[in-house]
Amino acid sequence: MSMNVPPIYQSPLLEKSIQHLAQAGIELHLSKKRVKNINFRLKPHQLLVSVPLFISPAQAAQAVMKRVSWAIANHPQVLEQYKRQKLPLAQALTADSTLLLWGKEQPFTLNHDEKLAYYRQHLSEAIPALFAKWQPIVGATANEIRLKKMHTRWGSCNTRARRIWLSVYLPAYPIECTEYVIVHELCHLHHANHSRAFWQTVATAMPDYQHWHDMLAGKTGKLD
């Protein structure tokens, strides 16, 4: 069986769902979290399920069973979207052609390794002021900020450790894009998922976030 399921939730009913998912190349990852509802997230070859602490194993198994057909039907589309996103983004960000800094073309070129170092330096220099600006507005503070070479994500947040990761490629785009990513990840410290309440928090902090969100989405990156 392909799964990552706490022993307490394992049952014949859940095993049947796991088998159906595995036939479609999907692994089930089920975890208990401090959430209000059962949350489903379909990713390439993974169905991630977050179960509230008060939900019984039988209820969890029933909920997963009802979503198996949905996951299998939508998985090909998720795979195709992932393929379309990953290749263009990797090509755009690693190309040794025009060098951009905060969305503006620079009068020189760098190879890939030099470009990474260049972006890392400028992002590192910008981070203190940007977090000092946005943390009071969002009303949340990160314990740690790290930079990472990410081709398919602009940022991510470990809510338990209050650790935020930013893509080292962000300085290629207008600095407002980096500000949006920071706001997005800080808002996850209030809401761990992408619920309506989460997006309302983002909009309250940064009313024009949609413009910068769409700009980054057009470059096929994701946020977590």
Sequence and secondary structure as in RCSB ss.txt:
>XXXX:A:sequence
MSMNVPPIYQSPLLEKSIQHLAQAGIELHLSKKRVKNINFRLKPHQLLVSVPLFISPAQAAQAVMKRVSWAIANH
PQVLEQYKRQKLPLAQALTADSTLLLWGKEQPFTLNHDEKLAYYRQHLSEAIPALFAKWQPIVGATANEIRLKKM
HTRWGSCNTRARRIWLSVYLPAYPIECTEYVIVHELCHLHHANHSRAFWQTVATAMPDYQHWHDMLAGKTGKLD
>XXXX:A:secstr
  EE  GGG  HHHHHHHHHHHHTT EEEEEEES SS EEEEETTEEEEEEETT  HHHHHHHHHHHHHHHHHHH
HHHHHHHHHHHHHHHHHHH SS  EETTEE SS   HHHHHHHHHHHHHHHHHHHHHHHHHHHT   SEEEEE  
SSEEEEEETTTTEEEEETTGGGS HHHHHHHHHHHHHTTT SS  HHHHHHHHHH TTHHHHHHHHHHTT EE 
